[in-house]
Amino acid sequence: QVQLVESGGGLVQAGGSLRLSCAASNSIISTDGMAWFRQAPGKQRERVASITSTGSTNYADSVKGRFTISRNNAENTVHLQMNSLHPEDTAVYFCNDPVGDYYWGQGAQVTVSS
C-alpha cells in the first residue's frame, strides 16, 4: 500500500509564499497522476492542482496563476509552490492521486494571516 507524507506547511502573511512537498512510499509518482487537495474547516475537500504522469497540469480557478504543481520522479515526490497567498487559502493540504485512490495522509497545515 502507498503511504503519503506531506510537509512544508506553516504560517505566512497574505501575499507570501510556501512550497509544499509530498513524499510517496513507493514509485507511484512516475506512473500515476498526482494531485493536491485542501480542506478548510466546515468545507468539503477540494482538488486544487493535478499533474499527469506525462507532466500535464490542471488547476482550480481559485489558484490559477498563483500555484504550481510539479513532480520529481527520481525522488518520488510531488510539490506545490504557492505564491501570492490569500487568507482563503488557509486549509490542510493533502496529496493523493487525482481521484483520491490512496489512503489520506495527515496533511500539511497552511495558515495565511491578514
C-alpha positions as CSV (number, residue, x, y, z in Angstrom):
1,Q,0.0,0.0,0.0
2,V,1.0,3.6,-0.6
3,Q,1.8,6.0,2.2
4,L,1.9,9.7,1.5
5,V,3.6,12.3,3.8
6,E,3.1,16.0,3.3
7,S,5.4,18.6,4.6
8,G,6.3,22.3,4.2
9,G,3.2,23.9,5.7
10,G,3.3,26.9,8.1
11,L,2.1,30.3,8.9
12,V,2.6,33.1,6.4
13,Q,1.2,36.6,5.8
14,A,-1.1,37.4,2.9
15,G,1.0,37.8,-0.2
16,G,3.6,35.4,1.0
17,S,4.7,32.0,-0.4
18,L,5.1,28.4,0.7
19,R,6.3,25.3,-1.0
20,L,4.7,22.0,0.0
21,S,6.2,18.6,-0.6
22,C,4.7,15.1,-0.7
23,A,6.8,12.0,-0.4
24,A,5.4,8.7,-1.5
25,S,6.4,5.3,0.0
26,N,7.0,3.7,-3.4
27,S,7.4,4.6,-7.0
28,I,3.9,5.8,-7.9
29,I,4.9,9.3,-9.0
30,S,6.4,8.1,-12.2
31,T,3.4,6.0,-13.2
32,D,0.3,7.7,-11.7
33,G,-1.1,11.2,-11.9
34,M,-0.9,13.1,-8.7
35,A,-2.8,16.0,-7.1
36,W,-3.0,18.4,-4.2
37,F,-6.2,18.8,-2.3
38,R,-7.2,21.1,0.5
39,Q,-9.8,21.2,3.2
40,A,-10.8,24.1,5.3
41,P,-12.9,23.9,8.5
42,G,-16.5,23.4,7.6
43,K,-15.8,22.9,3.9
44,Q,-15.6,20.0,1.5
45,R,-12.2,18.7,0.5
46,E,-11.4,20.2,-2.9
47,R,-8.8,19.4,-5.5
48,V,-6.6,22.5,-6.3
49,A,-4.0,21.1,-8.7
50,S,-3.1,17.9,-10.5
51,I,-0.4,16.6,-12.8
52,T,-0.4,13.6,-15.1
53,S,2.3,11.0,-15.4
54,T,3.5,12.9,-18.5
55,G,3.5,16.3,-16.9
56,S,0.3,18.0,-18.0
57,T,-1.2,20.2,-15.2
58,N,-4.6,21.4,-14.2
59,Y,-5.6,23.9,-11.6
60,A,-8.7,25.1,-9.8
61,D,-9.8,28.5,-10.9
62,S,-9.2,29.8,-7.4
63,V,-5.5,29.1,-7.6
64,K,-4.6,29.6,-11.3
65,G,-1.7,31.9,-11.8
66,R,-0.6,31.5,-8.2
67,F,0.1,27.8,-7.5
68,T,2.4,25.5,-9.5
69,I,2.4,21.7,-9.1
70,S,5.5,19.7,-10.1
71,R,6.9,16.2,-9.7
72,N,10.3,14.6,-9.3
73,N,10.2,11.0,-10.5
74,A,13.7,10.2,-9.3
75,E,12.8,11.4,-5.7
76,N,9.2,10.1,-5.9
77,T,8.0,13.4,-4.7
78,V,5.4,16.0,-5.8
79,H,5.4,19.6,-4.9
80,L,3.1,22.6,-4.7
81,Q,4.6,26.1,-5.0
82,M,2.1,28.5,-3.6
83,N,2.6,32.2,-4.3
84,S,0.5,35.3,-3.5
85,L,-1.3,33.5,-0.8
86,H,-4.7,34.7,0.4
87,P,-6.3,34.1,3.8
88,E,-8.9,32.0,2.0
89,D,-6.0,29.6,1.1
90,T,-5.9,28.6,4.8
91,A,-6.5,24.9,4.9
92,V,-5.0,21.5,5.5
93,Y,-3.3,20.4,2.2
94,F,-3.2,16.8,1.2
95,C,-1.6,14.9,-1.7
96,N,-3.1,11.9,-3.4
97,D,-3.8,10.7,-6.9
98,P,-6.3,12.9,-8.8
99,V,-9.4,10.9,-7.6
100,G,-8.1,10.2,-4.1
101,D,-7.4,6.5,-4.6
102,Y,-4.7,6.2,-1.9
103,Y,-5.1,6.4,1.9
104,W,-5.0,10.0,3.0
105,G,-2.0,11.2,5.0
106,Q,-2.1,13.7,7.8
107,G,-1.8,16.7,5.5
108,A,0.1,20.0,5.9
109,Q,-1.4,22.9,7.7
110,V,-1.2,26.2,5.8
111,T,-2.3,29.3,7.6
112,V,-2.4,32.7,5.9
113,S,-2.8,35.7,8.1
114,S,-4.4,39.0,7.0
